[in-house]
């Protein structure tokens, strides 16, 4: 049986676009914005299945972000 982390968890944001580093922190995948930026610069963050190294990359509704096997998807409130 697949683990629940295989499915992306929706994260509701108030407005888009939202910056990748902010979204990682807001979604709870990192403890701080600094930690988010470190993971992004190390190439450990996937955006829609592709490595993303732009810390301030703008995310839109439906974008999927993955870090350490956990995936989040951007949804608008």
Buried (B, 14 or more C-beta within 10 A) or exposed (E): EEEEEEEBBEBEBEEBBBBBBBBBBBBEBBEEBEBBBBBBEEEBBBBEEEEBEEBEBEBEEEBBBBBEEBBBBBBEE
